[in-house]
């Protein structure tokens, strides 16, 4: 059996050298993808959101508000307008994503304690930009509001500055965002995208790895052949996953706070389970393009289905149930946590055991598929032989 | 054979081809339903949170109750120490923690500005941001209320106290998608990528199947006929998917579908260029399928859809624009449908796609002809 395993590995390696597609799909495309997304998200944050201002008041207070927005890196004030219709037009043409309208007599109304209202407008069609703009604008306006409130307390109630400040800040609250304190998209997305492409590659190549002409010979050799292919694609995928982790950490400076060994073992678990599953498909579905399409539909959209961005806890129940069966579900969040926070071994081991169990079960089904494959292959051969006899 | 006859022949071929119907028509519809289901809930609700109340006053209990009563949160743990609080967030049993320090209530009365601490697990930004934004709302409301009460306690009438505490107000108006949902943000982009994938596969595999035949004679007309025939199913599935998104997933269609159609047709010709080149390089249906599937993630991630063009490094935008046309199509296509962009707003993108097609199509055809006119080596 060992011999047939090593023969299968060698045969697959020779094929990879000759055809190159295996290298291109499993190593080169993921490598380029990792470089592209690393570069694309290198800035990490949304900034310079195009903005328009319609200041009907044009007072020192309104100018101060506008100045706060102008000096904030999140916003880029590109238009100062004279009417709201113009602003609507700019929104409709996607030339701005944020707008502020300060009403007439704003300053006067504030001083006369009439509590005027200013209007913030956002383009909600691009959710992350709208969310970033909204949260920063609220911060700016809340700070301004507190500042004005302090001044009013001093002016109208004759409170000393210190007391005015303490009254205005009745309750303070501080926010401590753990693990990704700056809210960097790079830290949030890169590892998931960078490794998802590798698992798609493993799945697409392993789905067509079992070839009819190799399915001859003794049962023992069949199993050896199967194991050899599993070993080959697992190793190739593992190497590509580790390259992705290395690149994101070293080249794109995503902090890695966990235990590297855990990432290495977890990646091996993912490579093995995706390979085992795809080879299993390859033994059961002989038509290679169908087997490839089946694996593609299962594995390519994984970042969406396992809740890497939109969390599983907010998906409908059937999706929540389904997510647990994807190997990537047991990998991606753990990997991100290994990068951003470092997690206790017990959490990782649970998922590594899950990945191994998944691999064992699918390998067993792959062996059944191999035996069935062989029977079907011979039946077909016998039938063909019969037809030949009839024809002759 | 005349050009219209050629197209009719190709249409006849693709119209009843079972494989093509599955890939080009049913595939995108199935995936739209599948992905749409993921984002059915507009909000992230019932985020598990933990609380540590070291004050134990009616005020601190009221704050925690406010969180518990909010739809976004579900108070799952009441802990006793800061360590416990951090451990529970660390293990991700809770995504957010509220800490109220000792003597909180007393300190408010004594004007010592006590602090409520919100600990957020930021490793999943979507959950973290949602939790933080809502927590900030709740605390700010509580804070403003407390401030107004403190001013009132100085003998000021409530209405004036309120206006001193709230010297101005601000209203938020969110256009096009007031709820700022993931569904509206992503689904049309996915449909755009499905169109890319089905056209790549449909044209590429179609060309490989009849490569040598196509490479002989009037190759341009033959390839055009193939593209037009394939686009029949590609366009059908795209617009059926949009219809499904609007009926089933409440996507508001504000735009003009004719402009969307013009945009999609131009994109089909543009994306045909890499399909032809790829088909010429790999010359094998299976290999083509493998590479085409591999391209969906990197092309989607870099097309200015999830991360807009103005946020991307400039050099990268230039390189991508030169090599892959999805960047001209996906975000404007979405905004035609969701926001109602006019033809003038997307004219530039259409012109750029045409230039892309004019530049790459001859290269593709030349390359295809060269590869398929060359006799195969003995291995074939």
Interface residues (C-beta under 8 A of the other chain):
Chain A: X19 X21 X24 X25 X29 X32 X33 X36 X37 X39 X40 X41 X42 X43 X46 X47 X48 X50 X91 X92 X93 X94 X106 X109 X110 X113 X114 X115 X116 X117 X118 X119 X120 X121 X122 X123 X124 X125 X126 X127 X128 X129 X130 X131 X134 X135 X138 X141 X142 X145 X148 X149 X152 X153 X156 X157 X163 X166 X167 X168 X169 X170 X171 X172 X173 X174 X175 X176 X177 X178 X179 X180 X181 X183 X185 X188 X193 X196 X197 X200 X201 X204 X205 X208 X288 X289 X292 X293 X296 X297 X300 X301 X303 X304 X305 X309 X310 X311 X313 X314 X315 X316 X318 X319 X333 X336 X337 X340 X341 X344 X347
Chain B: X23 X31 X34 X35 X37 X38 X39 X40 X41 X43 X44 X45 X46 X47 X89 X90 X91 X92 X108 X111 X112 X113 X114 X115 X116 X117 X118 X119 X120 X121 X122 X123 X124 X125 X126 X127 X128 X129 X132 X133 X135 X136 X139 X140 X142 X143 X146 X147 X149 X150 X151 X154 X156 X160 X162 X163 X164 X165 X166 X167 X168 X169 X170 X171 X172 X173 X174 X175 X176 X177 X178 X179 X180 X181 X182 X184 X185 X282 X285 X286 X287 X289 X290 X291 X293 X294 X295 X296 X297 X298 X301 X302 X306 X307 X308 X310 X311 X312 X313 X316 X334 X335 X338 X339 X340 X341 X342 X345
